[in-house]
């Protein structure tokens, strides 16, 4: 049982790390001369190899993506905190429903943010710019899948001795 709990905690912490990296690192869209994420746009200078960064566009859809990624972090940290609280206070045979619900909510918030970014990024950049999704964007989708998986595990997890 202890090994199972350790694996669940490692899964949860890895989801948090993936999402922190995905949210903070400036690599959601890339091209040869441009790197874009949720917070800033960086373009390569014409005479140098230095990126010049400006703040991201104040579009409402981009702000909703930023908010959903922050909500994911809040829900996931709260879920981990609730798991530890329930681990020590839950009676024998109890279920970890509350922890699972918060982790599933975290997964749904990152799903909405990533889906909005996928659908609306063409409003932000012209299709002729030859942009492609980068590793931070992919990490957000991987974090979504792992968050939903850990949420389901929490929902079916039952406290034994």
PyMOL commands that set and color helices and strands:
alter all, ss='L'
color gray80, all
select helices_A, chain A and resi 2-24+60-89+97-124+127-129+135-156
alter helices_A, ss='H'
color red, helices_A
select strands_A, chain A and resi 29-30+34-36+40-44+51-55+132-133
alter strands_A, ss='S'
color yellow, strands_A
deselect
rebuild
show_as cartoon
